[in-house]
Amino acid sequence: MTMTEGGKITGTQDTDYNLIWFTERCLMNALRLETYIEDAQRSGDSELEELFRKAQAESRKGAEQGKALLRSRLGRRSAVSCCGRGGSTLG
């Protein structure tokens, strides 16, 4: 399904949503793979365990990259929305 809303209704640009979705999926994948690793350990399948551990490491890496980019982008937008209209909103 392709979403072309563009932020007019939700207030969230498609690229923001995509980054949030990507980060969440990476985190969920890392969690799910932990179950698969445990299953492989119980069955004594070290080859499968190794595959799942590598995949989990890549998912964690993707999640960390996504979180870093989100922090960067949210920080930039906060500064613009806070101070971009003539000053601070604090007083």
N, C-alpha and C positions, 0 to 999 in steps of 0.2 A: 504494500500500500504506500503510495507516495503522498506525502503531506506537503501542500504548497501554501499553507496559511500565512507564513511569513511574519508572524508576530502582530498582525493587525487586531486579532481577536484576543489572543492569549498574552500578548505583551512580551513574548519570548521569540527571538529570532530562530529560524530553523537551525542555523549553525550552533547556537547555544544549546538547543534541545539535543542535537546530534552529539555534541560533546558530553552532555550530561548522561545521555543514554549509553554512549560508549563506555564511560567510566563506570557506570552502574553495572553494565553487563560484564565488564572485566572483573569487578569485585564479586559478582554473583558466580561467575565461572570459577574463580579461585576457590570459593566456598564449596561449590558442587564437586570440584576435583578432589577436595579433601576426602569426601565420601568414597570416591572412586579409588583413591590411593589406599584407604583403609580396606576396601573390598579386595584389592589386589594383594595387600599384605596378608589378609586372612586366607586367601587362596594360595599363597606362596608363589605368586607370579611376579617375580622381580622385574622382568622385562616390561610388563604392563605398568607396574609401579613407577619405574623410571620414566616411562613415557608420560604418565600423568603428572609426575613431579616437574618435568620440564615444561609441560603445558601450563601448570599452575604458576611456575616462575614467570612465564611470558605474560600470563593474565595479570599477575601482580605488577609487572613492569608497565603494562598498558594502563592499569589503574593509577599507578603513581604518576605516569606522564599526563594522564587525563586530569588528575587532581591538581597537578602543578599548573597546567594550562588554565583550568577553571579559576584557581586562586589569582593568577595573573590577570585574567580577563575581568573577573569580578572586581578586583582591586582598582583597575583602570576605570571601570564604569562607575563605581562608587565615588571616586574622586571627581569625575566629570559631573555626575548628577548632584553631588553634594555642593561642589564649589564652582561648577561651570556656569552657573546662572547669577553671578554677581556676588559670590562670597559664601561663607559657611552658613549652615543651617543651625548652628549651635547658639546663636545668641543675637 
